[in-house]
């Protein structure tokens, strides 16, 4: 008898599909109320740091260089107050197989799939992760399907997304292309059910654990080269795995005093699930339309519980403008001789501004770069923006309106890192807990879980719950 493949039916089978596709029963970690055993879930990965590094190094991943950007640092100091202007470094993750840090996520997932005897892997992504999974699958001799959200309803795709389709296919993956909408994760689940392949999702414990090696390496390289831990590590934030994994790796390396910042491109006013808005943006990742919903409710992913949980680890969140990211992308190439793609350059843009707040003897590390290719360059992105009615000009970046204009700064001193209110994000998270679980009462276990999730004390959490009509038992 044929399975019901309606949206509702597929999602009603989500738990069993994921269990079969990972051999992990997420029910094992669930508490009685709203929470779950996060660390217990992460331990299910079953690999030590040394084992993960060995797996990665055997497959072209890890041990990437830490590069000081002396010329960009000097430029930042020109606009900084006296004595300010931290040293800016980048961890050059473009040196990984497939050209991004996501090779770290893919390597552990694909290795584990091979170990368990799966014949193939599937990932749902519009970004670099598809290329990473396809690359690792090719090395392990596994089949690979990448489910990619890449078109609006006119079947028009952004240059950057289509570049990622090309590289996935170059590595031998089958790419299933979709229009924007809620069908991405549902199609992913359906294909897992039909093929019996491993779920190489971005949001599994395997994917997040793979990024821990990045944070660990940063701490080790900093100590070996500079004799100290970094003061700040800044991560481009989208679904949260980049920041979560890096922060966990720093902690495992003993870098307790290192602050971890997130950076997003400001796309306020654009809805990422809107067909009308989809091609009005000039970037496909690391923006507020993706990052902020995951910050305030991580469990919107294709797994029952998302292993990427940024509020547990993020000390500060800042936003930058699209035009500023394009400017710094070109500055990196012209001043430092490194041509890299927009994802890592989002956090580099923020780092350029943040360095001007920090002392000159402090260390600020941008923890990833990504490869660049035909669709990722500034010029095709600008051309595509013009075709979609976006005005492009030089001026004050704060006048940029997402979906209507791209404003390049007239000089580097105009580049800013704009703080996003993390208190608002924490309160939104609690609001989502109350609404999504229809909470009228909270146990001490519920309160403790929220405390861990947002790094606030009991009094804060209880007060926020009571404001929303929830009694604490």
PyMOL commands that set and color helices and strands:
alter all, ss='L'
color gray80, all
select helices_A, chain A and resi 7-12+14-22+26-29+38-43+49-57+70-79+93-95+102-116+128-140+159-170+183-195+205-226+241-252+275-278+288-296+310-312+322-336+342-357+378-387+397-399+412-414+422-436+444-454+458-467
alter helices_A, ss='H'
color red, helices_A
select strands_A, chain A and resi 66-68+87-91+120-124+143-151+174-179+198-199+232-236+259-265+316-320+363-366+391-395+405-409+418-420+441-442+471-472
alter strands_A, ss='S'
color yellow, strands_A
deselect
rebuild
show_as cartoon
